[in-house]
Amino acid sequence: MNQKTVLSALGIVAVSASMAFALTPPGDGVVGSIHDMNIYTGATPDTQGRVCAFCHTPHHALTEGSDYLPLWSHALPTSSYTPYDTATIDATIDPSTMMEGPSKLCMSCHDGAIAVDTHYSTTGTKQLDSDEYGGAAIAKTGSLSNDHPIGFIFDQADGGIANGPITGDPTTTAPSLAGQDNWIRQKDATYIGNTQLKIKDRLYAGTQGPIMTCATCHDVHNKKNVDDASKTNYLLLSPNTNSNLCLTCHIK
């Protein structure tokens, strides 16, 4: 995902998982969706009824060096985050570059430090306050160590980890070489149930190479996601049904 196409993958996280059942169906857009801050009890609605304004502005946007800030109007996080780390992962995650691209913008609400209704000159009060299961503040303690890893180079061809076939199974069951995983599909693989998109379309061109971000799994504008309409709309690019999102990348 380059710095232009990544615009379709930005935004703020759901304020209440319990409300997701009743809100806009997958693909119906951001208005009325879980990213429409105007609909939440306790949040300060935009005085002009705008929805995009909670994240974006056409003028006087925030700037910060060469960071990716697409006409940004929302306060930026200042936290550093502990990355996922386990003996089962071969990917290299550098905390100093992990939040490049849209992930940093997602964390401006997701870590619970900044109120979701803060935008323009409005200082909001509605904060995400739980990092428990089902809670949306996934880095309340400053740690992403118990969350799916982000910020790593994806494809082996770019110096990353994914070395599996685009379709089908690996030709060998021998252990993968160090720093490689033959059981993760390469970036030309297509999302299951969303054949218009490939993994490479949702990678961010960071300073280290094409990296996985929050936007590799989610479409925060509720347009390109294809969640099961009968279940919770988590803005996923493949349905949770049959673990299609997981199996898009992981060969299991």
Secondary structure, 3 states (H helix, E strand, C coil): CCCCHHHHHCCCCCCCHHHHHHCCCCCCCCCCCCCCHHHCCCCCCCCCCCCHHHCECCCCCECCCCCCCCCECCCCCCCCCECCCCCCCCCCCCCCCCCCCHHHHHHHHHCCCCCCCCECCECCCCCCCCCCCCCCCCCCCCECCCCCCCCCECEHHHCCCEEECCCCCCCCCCCCCCCCEEEEECCCCEECCEEEEEHHHHCEECCCCEECCHHHCECCCCCCCCCCCCCCCCCECCCCHHHHHHHHHECC
